[in-house]
Amino acid sequence: MPEYAVVPSKRFEDDFSDLPHDIQRQVLSAVTRIKTNPHRGQKLHGIRVGGWRYRVGDYRIRYDIEGFTVYLYLVRHRKDVYR
């Protein structure tokens, strides 16, 4: 299976920099897994932007897949991610 290109948004980068360092490491590991197979996340219905989510403990990564590119939109605590 080919590796997907990953394009983080400015919002994702800002969210990531605000995370505790141990969570940052977990998110980086999750992004590596997403690059290999982005369809292992869960498809969100009725969502136009950030239509996929990937769980990292109590945090969620929201992203979209277009062709062989994954666009990372945000990474936030689960209580804040769907607001």
mmCIF file of the N, C-alpha and C atoms, coordinates in Angstrom:
data_MODEL
# 
_entry.id   MODEL 
# 
loop_
_atom_site.group_PDB 
_atom_site.id 
_atom_site.type_symbol 
_atom_site.label_atom_id 
_atom_site.label_alt_id 
_atom_site.label_comp_id 
_atom_site.label_asym_id 
_atom_site.label_entity_id 
_atom_site.label_seq_id 
_atom_site.pdbx_PDB_ins_code 
_atom_site.Cartn_x 
_atom_site.Cartn_y 
_atom_site.Cartn_z 
_atom_site.occupancy 
_atom_site.B_iso_or_equiv 
_atom_site.pdbx_formal_charge 
_atom_site.auth_seq_id 
_atom_site.auth_comp_id 
_atom_site.auth_asym_id 
_atom_site.auth_atom_id 
_atom_site.pdbx_PDB_model_num 
ATOM 1   N N  . MET A 1 1  ? 0.844   -1.174 0.000  1.00 0.00 ? 1  MET A N  1 
ATOM 2   C CA . MET A 1 1  ? 0.000   0.000  0.000  1.00 0.00 ? 1  MET A CA 1 
ATOM 3   C C  . MET A 1 1  ? 0.896   1.247  0.000  1.00 0.00 ? 1  MET A C  1 
ATOM 4   N N  . PRO A 1 2  ? 0.620   2.207  -0.874 1.00 0.00 ? 2  PRO A N  1 
ATOM 5   C CA . PRO A 1 2  ? 1.464   3.413  -0.935 1.00 0.00 ? 2  PRO A CA 1 
ATOM 6   C C  . PRO A 1 2  ? 1.255   4.302  0.288  1.00 0.00 ? 2  PRO A C  1 
ATOM 7   N N  . GLU A 1 3  ? 2.287   5.063  0.608  1.00 0.00 ? 3  GLU A N  1 
ATOM 8   C CA . GLU A 1 3  ? 2.186   6.005  1.723  1.00 0.00 ? 3  GLU A CA 1 
ATOM 9   C C  . GLU A 1 3  ? 1.547   7.289  1.215  1.00 0.00 ? 3  GLU A C  1 
ATOM 10  N N  . TYR A 1 4  ? 0.629   7.820  1.973  1.00 0.00 ? 4  TYR A N  1 
ATOM 11  C CA . TYR A 1 4  ? -0.077  9.039  1.606  1.00 0.00 ? 4  TYR A CA 1 
ATOM 12  C C  . TYR A 1 4  ? 0.752   10.259 2.003  1.00 0.00 ? 4  TYR A C  1 
ATOM 13  N N  . ALA A 1 5  ? 0.611   11.332 1.227  1.00 0.00 ? 5  ALA A N  1 
ATOM 14  C CA . ALA A 1 5  ? 1.220   12.613 1.597  1.00 0.00 ? 5  ALA A CA 1 
ATOM 15  C C  . ALA A 1 5  ? 0.345   13.234 2.685  1.00 0.00 ? 5  ALA A C  1 
ATOM 16  N N  . VAL A 1 6  ? 0.959   13.918 3.630  1.00 0.00 ? 6  VAL A N  1 
ATOM 17  C CA . VAL A 1 6  ? 0.225   14.552 4.731  1.00 0.00 ? 6  VAL A CA 1 
ATOM 18  C C  . VAL A 1 6  ? 0.450   16.054 4.671  1.00 0.00 ? 6  VAL A C  1 
ATOM 19  N N  . VAL A 1 7  ? -0.660  16.807 4.688  1.00 0.00 ? 7  VAL A N  1 
ATOM 20  C CA . VAL A 1 7  ? -0.600  18.268 4.643  1.00 0.00 ? 7  VAL A CA 1 
ATOM 21  C C  . VAL A 1 7  ? -1.323  18.812 5.879  1.00 0.00 ? 7  VAL A C  1 
ATOM 22  N N  . PRO A 1 8  ? -0.573  19.305 6.873  1.00 0.00 ? 8  PRO A N  1 
ATOM 23  C CA . PRO A 1 8  ? -1.223  19.861 8.067  1.00 0.00 ? 8  PRO A CA 1 
ATOM 24  C C  . PRO A 1 8  ? -1.685  21.299 7.823  1.00 0.00 ? 8  PRO A C  1 
ATOM 25  N N  . SER A 1 9  ? -2.845  21.641 8.359  1.00 0.00 ? 9  SER A N  1 
ATOM 26  C CA . SER A 1 9  ? -3.330  23.020 8.273  1.00 0.00 ? 9  SER A CA 1 
ATOM 27  C C  . SER A 1 9  ? -2.660  23.857 9.361  1.00 0.00 ? 9  SER A C  1 
ATOM 28  N N  . LYS A 1 10 ? -2.789  25.150 9.252  1.00 0.00 ? 10 LYS A N  1 
ATOM 29  C CA . LYS A 1 10 ? -2.259  26.062 10.270 1.00 0.00 ? 10 LYS A CA 1 
ATOM 30  C C  . LYS A 1 10 ? -2.942  25.780 11.611 1.00 0.00 ? 10 LYS A C  1 
ATOM 31  N N  . ARG A 1 11 ? -4.239  25.528 11.583 1.00 0.00 ? 11 ARG A N  1 
ATOM 32  C CA . ARG A 1 11 ? -4.978  25.223 12.809 1.00 0.00 ? 11 ARG A CA 1 
ATOM 33  C C  . ARG A 1 11 ? -4.431  23.956 13.463 1.00 0.00 ? 11 ARG A C  1 
ATOM 34  N N  . PHE A 1 12 ? -4.155  22.922 12.656 1.00 0.00 ? 12 PHE A N  1 
ATOM 35  C CA . PHE A 1 12 ? -3.596  21.684 13.194 1.00 0.00 ? 12 PHE A CA 1 
ATOM 36  C C  . PHE A 1 12 ? -2.252  21.971 13.857 1.00 0.00 ? 12 PHE A C  1 
ATOM 37  N N  . GLU A 1 13 ? -1.404  22.736 13.180 1.00 0.00 ? 13 GLU A N  1 
ATOM 38  C CA . GLU A 1 13 ? -0.082  23.054 13.737 1.00 0.00 ? 13 GLU A CA 1 
ATOM 39  C C  . GLU A 1 13 ? -0.207  23.834 15.043 1.00 0.00 ? 13 GLU A C  1 
ATOM 40  N N  . ASP A 1 14 ? -1.145  24.782 15.100 1.00 0.00 ? 14 ASP A N  1 
ATOM 41  C CA . ASP A 1 14 ? -1.358  25.553 16.334 1.00 0.00 ? 14 ASP A CA 1 
ATOM 42  C C  . ASP A 1 14 ? -1.871  24.652 17.461 1.00 0.00 ? 14 ASP A C  1 
ATOM 43  N N  . ASP A 1 15 ? -2.850  23.804 17.136 1.00 0.00 ? 15 ASP A N  1 
ATOM 44  C CA . ASP A 1 15 ? -3.370  22.861 18.138 1.00 0.00 ? 15 ASP A CA 1 
ATOM 45  C C  . ASP A 1 15 ? -2.255  21.959 18.645 1.00 0.00 ? 15 ASP A C  1 
ATOM 46  N N  . PHE A 1 16 ? -1.459  21.432 17.723 1.00 0.00 ? 16 PHE A N  1 
ATOM 47  C CA . PHE A 1 16 ? -0.384  20.503 18.065 1.00 0.00 ? 16 PHE A CA 1 
ATOM 48  C C  . PHE A 1 16 ? 0.621   21.156 19.011 1.00 0.00 ? 16 PHE A C  1 
ATOM 49  N N  . SER A 1 17 ? 0.987   22.403 18.723 1.00 0.00 ? 17 SER A N  1 
ATOM 50  C CA . SER A 1 17 ? 1.997   23.073 19.555 1.00 0.00 ? 17 SER A CA 1 
ATOM 51  C C  . SER A 1 17 ? 1.484   23.345 20.969 1.00 0.00 ? 17 SER A C  1 
ATOM 52  N N  . ASP A 1 18 ? 0.165   23.386 21.151 1.00 0.00 ? 18 ASP A N  1 
ATOM 53  C CA . ASP A 1 18 ? -0.418  23.618 22.477 1.00 0.00 ? 18 ASP A CA 1 
ATOM 54  C C  . ASP A 1 18 ? -0.565  22.342 23.303 1.00 0.00 ? 18 ASP A C  1 
ATOM 55  N N  . LEU A 1 19 ? -0.341  21.183 22.695 1.00 0.00 ? 19 LEU A N  1 
ATOM 56  C CA . LEU A 1 19 ? -0.513  19.908 23.398 1.00 0.00 ? 19 LEU A CA 1 
ATOM 57  C C  . LEU A 1 19 ? 0.659   19.630 24.329 1.00 0.00 ? 19 LEU A C  1 
ATOM 58  N N  . PRO A 1 20 ? 0.419   18.877 25.403 1.00 0.00 ? 20 PRO A N  1 
ATOM 59  C CA . PRO A 1 20 ? 1.529   18.413 26.245 1.00 0.00 ? 20 PRO A CA 1 
ATOM 60  C C  . PRO A 1 20 ? 2.470   17.529 25.415 1.00 0.00 ? 20 PRO A C  1 
ATOM 61  N N  . HIS A 1 21 ? 3.740   17.495 25.778 1.00 0.00 ? 21 HIS A N  1 
ATOM 62  C CA . HIS A 1 21 ? 4.742   16.775 24.981 1.00 0.00 ? 21 HIS A CA 1 
ATOM 63  C C  . HIS A 1 21 ? 4.440   15.287 24.842 1.00 0.00 ? 21 HIS A C  1 
ATOM 64  N N  . ASP A 1 22 ? 3.923   14.660 25.883 1.00 0.00 ? 22 ASP A N  1 
ATOM 65  C CA . ASP A 1 22 ? 3.618   13.227 25.760 1.00 0.00 ? 22 ASP A CA 1 
ATOM 66  C C  . ASP A 1 22 ? 2.491   12.986 24.756 1.00 0.00 ? 22 ASP A C  1 
ATOM 67  N N  . ILE A 1 23 ? 1.516   13.884 24.692 1.00 0.00 ? 23 ILE A N  1 
ATOM 68  C CA . ILE A 1 23 ? 0.426   13.768 23.718 1.00 0.00 ? 23 ILE A CA 1 
ATOM 69  C C  . ILE A 1 23 ? 0.957   14.064 22.314 1.00 0.00 ? 23 ILE A C  1 
ATOM 70  N N  . GLN A 1 24 ? 1.878   15.028 22.198 1.00 0.00 ? 24 GLN A N  1 
ATOM 71  C CA . GLN A 1 24 ? 2.481   15.314 20.891 1.00 0.00 ? 24 GLN A CA 1 
ATOM 72  C C  . GLN A 1 24 ? 3.133   14.066 20.309 1.00 0.00 ? 24 GLN A C  1 
ATOM 73  N N  . ARG A 1 25 ? 3.859   13.321 21.142 1.00 0.00 ? 25 ARG A N  1 
ATOM 74  C CA . ARG A 1 25 ? 4.500   12.083 20.665 1.00 0.00 ? 25 ARG A CA 1 
ATOM 75  C C  . ARG A 1 25 ? 3.454   11.077 20.187 1.00 0.00 ? 25 ARG A C  1 
ATOM 76  N N  . GLN A 1 26 ? 2.368   10.956 20.928 1.00 0.00 ? 26 GLN A N  1 
ATOM 77  C CA . GLN A 1 26 ? 1.303   10.032 20.536 1.00 0.00 ? 26 GLN A CA 1 
ATOM 78  C C  . GLN A 1 26 ? 0.641   10.466 19.231 1.00 0.00 ? 26 GLN A C  1 
ATOM 79  N N  . VAL A 1 27 ? 0.449   11.773 19.068 1.00 0.00 ? 27 VAL A N  1 
ATOM 80  C CA . VAL A 1 27 ? -0.158  12.292 17.839 1.00 0.00 ? 27 VAL A CA 1 
ATOM 81  C C  . VAL A 1 27 ? 0.766   12.043 16.651 1.00 0.00 ? 27 VAL A C  1 
ATOM 82  N N  . LEU A 1 28 ? 2.075   12.270 16.820 1.00 0.00 ? 28 LEU A N  1 
ATOM 83  C CA . LEU A 1 28 ? 3.019   12.006 15.727 1.00 0.00 ? 28 LEU A CA 1 
ATOM 84  C C  . LEU A 1 28 ? 2.988   10.539 15.325 1.00 0.00 ? 28 LEU A C  1 
ATOM 85  N N  . SER A 1 29 ? 2.902   9.660  16.294 1.00 0.00 ? 29 SER A N  1 
ATOM 86  C CA . SER A 1 29 ? 2.802   8.232  16.008 1.00 0.00 ? 29 SER A CA 1 
ATOM 87  C C  . SER A 1 29 ? 1.510   7.926  15.249 1.00 0.00 ? 29 SER A C  1 
ATOM 88  N N  . ALA A 1 30 ? 0.415   8.557  15.645 1.00 0.00 ? 30 ALA A N  1 
ATOM 89  C CA . ALA A 1 30 ? -0.865  8.357  14.963 1.00 0.00 ? 30 ALA A CA 1 
ATOM 90  C C  . ALA A 1 30 ? -0.814  8.880  13.534 1.00 0.00 ? 30 ALA A C  1 
ATOM 91  N N  . VAL A 1 31 ? -0.169  10.027 13.319 1.00 0.00 ? 31 VAL A N  1 
ATOM 92  C CA . VAL A 1 31 ? -0.048  10.579 11.967 1.00 0.00 ? 31 VAL A CA 1 
ATOM 93  C C  . VAL A 1 31 ? 0.736   9.615  11.079 1.00 0.00 ? 31 VAL A C  1 
ATOM 94  N N  . THR A 1 32 ? 1.746   8.964  11.626 1.00 0.00 ? 32 THR A N  1 
ATOM 95  C CA . THR A 1 32 ? 2.496   7.959  10.869 1.00 0.00 ? 32 THR A CA 1 
ATOM 96  C C  . THR A 1 32 ? 1.578   6.809  10.461 1.00 0.00 ? 32 THR A C  1 
ATOM 97  N N  . ARG A 1 33 ? 0.710   6.374  11.363 1.00 0.00 ? 33 ARG A N  1 
ATOM 98  C CA . ARG A 1 33 ? -0.237  5.303  11.028 1.00 0.00 ? 33 ARG A CA 1 
ATOM 99  C C  . ARG A 1 33 ? -1.253  5.781  9.992  1.00 0.00 ? 33 ARG A C  1 
ATOM 100 N N  . ILE A 1 34 ? -1.704  7.025  10.110 1.00 0.00 ? 34 ILE A N  1 
ATOM 101 C CA . ILE A 1 34 ? -2.653  7.590  9.149  1.00 0.00 ? 34 ILE A CA 1 
ATOM 102 C C  . ILE A 1 34 ? -2.020  7.654  7.761  1.00 0.00 ? 34 ILE A C  1 
ATOM 103 N N  . LYS A 1 35 ? -0.726  8.012  7.697  1.00 0.00 ? 35 LYS A N  1 
ATOM 104 C CA . LYS A 1 35 ? -0.026  8.077  6.404  1.00 0.00 ? 35 LYS A CA 1 
ATOM 105 C C  . LYS A 1 35 ? -0.047  6.735  5.690  1.00 0.00 ? 35 LYS A C  1 
ATOM 106 N N  . THR A 1 36 ? 0.024   5.655  6.453  1.00 0.00 ? 36 THR A N  1 
ATOM 107 C CA . THR A 1 36 ? 0.065   4.322  5.847  1.00 0.00 ? 36 THR A CA 1 
ATOM 108 C C  . THR A 1 36 ? -1.320  3.863  5.409  1.00 0.00 ? 36 THR A C  1 
ATOM 109 N N  . ASN A 1 37 ? -2.337  4.178  6.215  1.00 0.00 ? 37 ASN A N  1 
ATOM 110 C CA . ASN A 1 37 ? -3.703  3.783  5.880  1.00 0.00 ? 37 ASN A CA 1 
ATOM 111 C C  . ASN A 1 37 ? -4.692  4.746  6.538  1.00 0.00 ? 37 ASN A C  1 
ATOM 112 N N  . PRO A 1 38 ? -5.032  5.843  5.865  1.00 0.00 ? 38 PRO A N  1 
ATOM 113 C CA . PRO A 1 38 ? -5.925  6.829  6.472  1.00 0.00 ? 38 PRO A CA 1 
ATOM 114 C C  . PRO A 1 38 ? -7.349  6.316  6.679  1.00 0.00 ? 38 PRO A C  1 
ATOM 115 N N  . HIS A 1 39 ? -7.708  5.229  6.022  1.00 0.00 ? 39 HIS A N  1 
ATOM 116 C CA . HIS A 1 39 ? -9.063  4.693  6.160  1.00 0.00 ? 39 HIS A CA 1 
ATOM 117 C C  . HIS A 1 39 ? -9.257  3.900  7.450  1.00 0.00 ? 39 HIS A C  1 
ATOM 118 N N  . ARG A 1 40 ? -8.202  3.775  8.260  1.00 0.00 ? 40 ARG A N  1 
ATOM 119 C CA . ARG A 1 40 ? -8.360  3.081  9.541  1.00 0.00 ? 40 ARG A CA 1 
ATOM 120 C C  . ARG A 1 40 ? -9.051  3.968  10.569 1.00 0.00 ? 40 ARG A C  1 
ATOM 121 N N  . GLY A 1 41 ? -9.158  5.257  10.291 1.00 0.00 ? 41 GLY A N  1 
ATOM 122 C CA . GLY A 1 41 ? -9.931  6.151  11.154 1.00 0.00 ? 41 GLY A CA 1 
ATOM 123 C C  . GLY A 1 41 ? -11.414 5.932  10.918 1.00 0.00 ? 41 GLY A C  1 
ATOM 124 N N  . GLN A 1 42 ? -12.238 6.714  11.586 1.00 0.00 ? 42 GLN A N  1 
ATOM 125 C CA . GLN A 1 42 ? -13.683 6.576  11.436 1.00 0.00 ? 42 GLN A CA 1 
ATOM 126 C C  . GLN A 1 42 ? -14.223 7.684  10.556 1.00 0.00 ? 42 GLN A C  1 
ATOM 127 N N  . LYS A 1 43 ? -15.047 7.319  9.577  1.00 0.00 ? 43 LYS A N  1 
ATOM 128 C CA . LYS A 1 43 ? -15.695 8.285  8.698  1.00 0.00 ? 43 LYS A CA 1 
ATOM 129 C C  . LYS A 1 43 ? -16.831 8.943  9.465  1.00 0.00 ? 43 LYS A C  1 
ATOM 130 N N  . LEU A 1 44 ? -16.865 10.273 9.434  1.00 0.00 ? 44 LEU A N  1 
ATOM 131 C CA . LEU A 1 44 ? -17.922 11.023 10.107 1.00 0.00 ? 44 LEU A CA 1 
ATOM 132 C C  . LEU A 1 44 ? -18.987 11.386 9.079  1.00 0.00 ? 44 LEU A C  1 
ATOM 133 N N  . HIS A 1 45 ? -20.229 11.147 9.395  1.00 0.00 ? 45 HIS A N  1 
ATOM 134 C CA . HIS A 1 45 ? -21.323 11.413 8.464  1.00 0.00 ? 45 HIS A CA 1 
ATOM 135 C C  . HIS A 1 45 ? -21.878 12.817 8.686  1.00 0.00 ? 45 HIS A C  1 
ATOM 136 N N  . GLY A 1 46 ? -22.208 13.496 7.594  1.00 0.00 ? 46 GLY A N  1 
ATOM 137 C CA . GLY A 1 46 ? -22.769 14.833 7.685  1.00 0.00 ? 46 GLY A CA 1 
ATOM 138 C C  . GLY A 1 46 ? -21.739 15.919 7.930  1.00 0.00 ? 46 GLY A C  1 
ATOM 139 N N  . ILE A 1 47 ? -20.456 15.584 7.832  1.00 0.00 ? 47 ILE A N  1 
ATOM 140 C CA . ILE A 1 47 ? -19.375 16.553 8.052  1.00 0.00 ? 47 ILE A CA 1 
ATOM 141 C C  . ILE A 1 47 ? -18.714 16.822 6.707  1.00 0.00 ? 47 ILE A C  1 
ATOM 142 N N  . ARG A 1 48 ? -18.614 18.090 6.325  1.00 0.00 ? 48 ARG A N  1 
ATOM 143 C CA . ARG A 1 48 ? -18.023 18.413 5.025  1.00 0.00 ? 48 ARG A CA 1 
ATOM 144 C C  . ARG A 1 48 ? -16.514 18.592 5.101  1.00 0.00 ? 48 ARG A C  1 
ATOM 145 N N  . VAL A 1 49 ? -16.031 19.254 6.131  1.00 0.00 ? 49 VAL A N  1 
ATOM 146 C CA . VAL A 1 49 ? -14.588 19.467 6.288  1.00 0.00 ? 49 VAL A CA 1 
ATOM 147 C C  . VAL A 1 49 ? -14.128 18.678 7.503  1.00 0.00 ? 49 VAL A C  1 
ATOM 148 N N  . GLY A 1 50 ? -13.048 17.938 7.335  1.00 0.00 ? 50 GLY A N  1 
ATOM 149 C CA . GLY A 1 50 ? -12.577 17.104 8.436  1.00 0.00 ? 50 GLY A CA 1 
ATOM 150 C C  . GLY A 1 50 ? -13.486 15.911 8.637  1.00 0.00 ? 50 GLY A C  1 
ATOM 151 N N  . GLY A 1 51 ? -13.837 15.248 7.538  1.00 0.00 ? 51 GLY A N  1 
ATOM 152 C CA . GLY A 1 51 ? -14.814 14.175 7.549  1.00 0.00 ? 51 GLY A CA 1 
ATOM 153 C C  . GLY A 1 51 ? -14.333 12.845 8.102  1.00 0.00 ? 51 GLY A C  1 
ATOM 154 N N  . TRP A 1 52 ? -13.098 12.776 8.559  1.00 0.00 ? 52 TRP A N  1 
ATOM 155 C CA . TRP A 1 52 ? -12.561 11.567 9.188  1.00 0.00 ? 52 TRP A CA 1 
ATOM 156 C C  . TRP A 1 52 ? -12.010 11.936 10.553 1.00 0.00 ? 52 TRP A C  1 
ATOM 157 N N  . ARG A 1 53 ? -12.028 10.969 11.469 1.00 0.00 ? 53 ARG A N  1 
ATOM 158 C CA . ARG A 1 53 ? -11.415 11.210 12.772 1.00 0.00 ? 53 ARG A CA 1 
ATOM 159 C C  . ARG A 1 53 ? -10.569 10.002 13.151 1.00 0.00 ? 53 ARG A C  1 
ATOM 160 N N  . TYR A 1 54 ? -9.525  10.295 13.923 1.00 0.00 ? 54 TYR A N  1 
ATOM 161 C CA . TYR A 1 54 ? -8.653  9.238  14.430 1.00 0.00 ? 54 TYR A CA 1 
ATOM 162 C C  . TYR A 1 54 ? -8.477  9.485  15.917 1.00 0.00 ? 54 TYR A C  1 
ATOM 163 N N  . ARG A 1 55 ? -8.704  8.471  16.717 1.00 0.00 ? 55 ARG A N  1 
ATOM 164 C CA . ARG A 1 55 ? -8.610  8.605  18.174 1.00 0.00 ? 55 ARG A CA 1 
ATOM 165 C C  . ARG A 1 55 ? -7.178  8.434  18.652 1.00 0.00 ? 55 ARG A C  1 
ATOM 166 N N  . VAL A 1 56 ? -6.775  9.349  19.533 1.00 0.00 ? 56 VAL A N  1 
ATOM 167 C CA . VAL A 1 56 ? -5.477  9.265  20.212 1.00 0.00 ? 56 VAL A CA 1 
ATOM 168 C C  . VAL A 1 56 ? -5.773  9.496  21.689 1.00 0.00 ? 56 VAL A C  1 
ATOM 169 N N  . GLY A 1 57 ? -6.111  8.438  22.403 1.00 0.00 ? 57 GLY A N  1 
ATOM 170 C CA . GLY A 1 57 ? -6.513  8.583  23.800 1.00 0.00 ? 57 GLY A CA 1 
ATOM 171 C C  . GLY A 1 57 ? -7.748  9.458  23.892 1.00 0.00 ? 57 GLY A C  1 
ATOM 172 N N  . ASP A 1 58 ? -7.666  10.541 24.674 1.00 0.00 ? 58 ASP A N  1 
ATOM 173 C CA . ASP A 1 58 ? -8.780  11.476 24.810 1.00 0.00 ? 58 ASP A CA 1 
ATOM 174 C C  . ASP A 1 58 ? -8.761  12.568 23.751 1.00 0.00 ? 58 ASP A C  1 
ATOM 175 N N  . TYR A 1 59 ? -7.863  12.480 22.796 1.00 0.00 ? 59 TYR A N  1 
ATOM 176 C CA . TYR A 1 59 ? -7.734  13.477 21.739 1.00 0.00 ? 59 TYR A CA 1 
ATOM 177 C C  . TYR A 1 59 ? -8.212  12.902 20.415 1.00 0.00 ? 59 TYR A C  1 
ATOM 178 N N  . ARG A 1 60 ? -8.621  13.801 19.513 1.00 0.00 ? 60 ARG A N  1 
ATOM 179 C CA . ARG A 1 60 ? -9.089  13.396 18.199 1.00 0.00 ? 60 ARG A CA 1 
ATOM 180 C C  . ARG A 1 60 ? -8.356  14.195 17.134 1.00 0.00 ? 60 ARG A C  1 
ATOM 181 N N  . ILE A 1 61 ? -7.954  13.501 16.082 1.00 0.00 ? 61 ILE A N  1 
ATOM 182 C CA . ILE A 1 61 ? -7.391  14.149 14.896 1.00 0.00 ? 61 ILE A CA 1 
ATOM 183 C C  . ILE A 1 61 ? -8.503  14.163 13.859 1.00 0.00 ? 61 ILE A C  1 
ATOM 184 N N  . ARG A 1 62 ? -8.809  15.330 13.312 1.00 0.00 ? 62 ARG A N  1 
ATOM 185 C CA . ARG A 1 62 ? -9.804  15.444 12.237 1.00 0.00 ? 62 ARG A CA 1 
ATOM 186 C C  . ARG A 1 62 ? -9.055  15.682 10.942 1.00 0.00 ? 62 ARG A C  1 
ATOM 187 N N  . TYR A 1 63 ? -9.449  14.946 9.900  1.00 0.00 ? 63 TYR A N  1 
ATOM 188 C CA . TYR A 1 63 ? -8.740  15.038 8.623  1.00 0.00 ? 63 TYR A CA 1 
ATOM 189 C C  . TYR A 1 63 ? -9.650  14.656 7.469  1.00 0.00 ? 63 TYR A C  1 
ATOM 190 N N  . ASP A 1 64 ? -9.194  14.954 6.260  1.00 0.00 ? 64 ASP A N  1 
ATOM 191 C CA . ASP A 1 64 ? -9.854  14.554 5.020  1.00 0.00 ? 64 ASP A CA 1 
ATOM 192 C C  . ASP A 1 64 ? -8.865  13.798 4.158  1.00 0.00 ? 64 ASP A C  1 
ATOM 193 N N  . ILE A 1 65 ? -9.390  12.978 3.270  1.00 0.00 ? 65 ILE A N  1 
ATOM 194 C CA . ILE A 1 65 ? -8.576  12.216 2.326  1.00 0.00 ? 65 ILE A CA 1 
ATOM 195 C C  . ILE A 1 65 ? -9.001  12.625 0.920  1.00 0.00 ? 65 ILE A C  1 
ATOM 196 N N  . GLU A 1 66 ? -8.031  13.055 0.115  1.00 0.00 ? 66 GLU A N  1 
ATOM 197 C CA . GLU A 1 66 ? -8.286  13.365 -1.293 1.00 0.00 ? 66 GLU A CA 1 
ATOM 198 C C  . GLU A 1 66 ? -7.203  12.690 -2.109 1.00 0.00 ? 66 GLU A C  1 
ATOM 199 N N  . GLY A 1 67 ? -7.587  11.674 -2.859 1.00 0.00 ? 67 GLY A N  1 
ATOM 200 C CA . GLY A 1 67 ? -6.597  10.921 -3.617 1.00 0.00 ? 67 GLY A CA 1 
ATOM 201 C C  . GLY A 1 67 ? -5.610  10.273 -2.665 1.00 0.00 ? 67 GLY A C  1 
ATOM 202 N N  . PHE A 1 68 ? -4.329  10.572 -2.858 1.00 0.00 ? 68 PHE A N  1 
ATOM 203 C CA . PHE A 1 68 ? -3.289  10.042 -1.974 1.00 0.00 ? 68 PHE A CA 1 
ATOM 204 C C  . PHE A 1 68 ? -2.721  11.134 -1.073 1.00 0.00 ? 68 PHE A C  1 
ATOM 205 N N  . THR A 1 69 ? -3.571  12.096 -0.717 1.00 0.00 ? 69 THR A N  1 
ATOM 206 C CA . THR A 1 69 ? -3.179  13.176 0.187  1.00 0.00 ? 69 THR A CA 1 
ATOM 207 C C  . THR A 1 69 ? -4.138  13.212 1.370  1.00 0.00 ? 69 THR A C  1 
ATOM 208 N N  . VAL A 1 70 ? -3.578  13.355 2.560  1.00 0.00 ? 70 VAL A N  1 
ATOM 209 C CA . VAL A 1 70 ? -4.363  13.490 3.791  1.00 0.00 ? 70 VAL A CA 1 
ATOM 210 C C  . VAL A 1 70 ? -4.177  14.918 4.286  1.00 0.00 ? 70 VAL A C  1 
ATOM 211 N N  . TYR A 1 71 ? -5.287  15.626 4.462  1.00 0.00 ? 71 TYR A N  1 
ATOM 212 C CA . TYR A 1 71 ? -5.265  16.994 4.969  1.00 0.00 ? 71 TYR A CA 1 
ATOM 213 C C  . TYR A 1 71 ? -5.660  16.961 6.443  1.00 0.00 ? 71 TYR A C  1 
ATOM 214 N N  . LEU A 1 72 ? -4.726  17.310 7.316  1.00 0.00 ? 72 LEU A N  1 
ATOM 215 C CA . LEU A 1 72 ? -4.975  17.328 8.759  1.00 0.00 ? 72 LEU A CA 1 
ATOM 216 C C  . LEU A 1 72 ? -5.562  18.682 9.135  1.00 0.00 ? 72 LEU A C  1 
ATOM 217 N N  . TYR A 1 73 ? -6.742  18.690 9.762  1.00 0.00 ? 73 TYR A N  1 
ATOM 218 C CA . TYR A 1 73 ? -7.412  19.946 10.080 1.00 0.00 ? 73 TYR A CA 1 
ATOM 219 C C  . TYR A 1 73 ? -7.237  20.388 11.523 1.00 0.00 ? 73 TYR A C  1 
ATOM 220 N N  . LEU A 1 74 ? -7.355  19.456 12.456 1.00 0.00 ? 74 LEU A N  1 
ATOM 221 C CA . LEU A 1 74 ? -7.197  19.860 13.850 1.00 0.00 ? 74 LEU A CA 1 
ATOM 222 C C  . LEU A 1 74 ? -6.916  18.650 14.716 1.00 0.00 ? 74 LEU A C  1 
ATOM 223 N N  . VAL A 1 75 ? -6.381  18.913 15.891 1.00 0.00 ? 75 VAL A N  1 
ATOM 224 C CA . VAL A 1 75 ? -6.190  17.881 16.911 1.00 0.00 ? 75 VAL A CA 1 
ATOM 225 C C  . VAL A 1 75 ? -6.543  18.526 18.243 1.00 0.00 ? 75 VAL A C  1 
ATOM 226 N N  . ARG A 1 76 ? -7.593  17.995 18.869 1.00 0.00 ? 76 ARG A N  1 
ATOM 227 C CA . ARG A 1 76 ? -8.088  18.590 20.110 1.00 0.00 ? 76 ARG A CA 1 
ATOM 228 C C  . ARG A 1 76 ? -8.623  17.514 21.041 1.00 0.00 ? 76 ARG A C  1 
ATOM 229 N N  . HIS A 1 77 ? -8.817  17.921 22.286 1.00 0.00 ? 77 HIS A N  1 
ATOM 230 C CA . HIS A 1 77 ? -9.429  17.031 23.269 1.00 0.00 ? 77 HIS A CA 1 
ATOM 231 C C  . HIS A 1 77 ? -10.840 16.694 22.794 1.00 0.00 ? 77 HIS A C  1 
ATOM 232 N N  . ARG A 1 78 ? -11.281 15.503 23.082 1.00 0.00 ? 78 ARG A N  1 
ATOM 233 C CA . ARG A 1 78 ? -12.574 15.033 22.579 1.00 0.00 ? 78 ARG A CA 1 
ATOM 234 C C  . ARG A 1 78 ? -13.742 15.909 23.015 1.00 0.00 ? 78 ARG A C  1 
ATOM 235 N N  . LYS A 1 79 ? -13.629 16.580 24.164 1.00 0.00 ? 79 LYS A N  1 
ATOM 236 C CA . LYS A 1 79 ? -14.730 17.436 24.621 1.00 0.00 ? 79 LYS A CA 1 
ATOM 237 C C  . LYS A 1 79 ? -14.845 18.714 23.790 1.00 0.00 ? 79 LYS A C  1 
ATOM 238 N N  . ASP A 1 80 ? -13.783 19.076 23.070 1.00 0.00 ? 80 ASP A N  1 
ATOM 239 C CA . ASP A 1 80 ? -13.772 20.317 22.292 1.00 0.00 ? 80 ASP A CA 1 
ATOM 240 C C  . ASP A 1 80 ? -13.827 20.105 20.782 1.00 0.00 ? 80 ASP A C  1 
ATOM 241 N N  . VAL A 1 81 ? -13.585 18.912 20.313 1.00 0.00 ? 81 VAL A N  1 
ATOM 242 C CA . VAL A 1 81 ? -13.345 18.710 18.882 1.00 0.00 ? 81 VAL A CA 1 
ATOM 243 C C  . VAL A 1 81 ? -14.589 18.865 18.011 1.00 0.00 ? 81 VAL A C  1 
ATOM 244 N N  . TYR A 1 82 ? -15.765 18.629 18.526 1.00 0.00 ? 82 TYR A N  1 
ATOM 245 C CA . TYR A 1 82 ? -16.968 18.674 17.692 1.00 0.00 ? 82 TYR A CA 1 
ATOM 246 C C  . TYR A 1 82 ? -17.759 19.965 17.850 1.00 0.00 ? 82 TYR A C  1 
ATOM 247 N N  . ARG A 1 83 ? -17.191 20.949 18.518 1.00 0.00 ? 83 ARG A N  1 
ATOM 248 C CA . ARG A 1 83 ? -17.876 22.243 18.707 1.00 0.00 ? 83 ARG A CA 1 
ATOM 249 C C  . ARG A 1 83 ? -17.639 23.151 17.533 1.00 0.00 ? 83 ARG A C  1 
# 
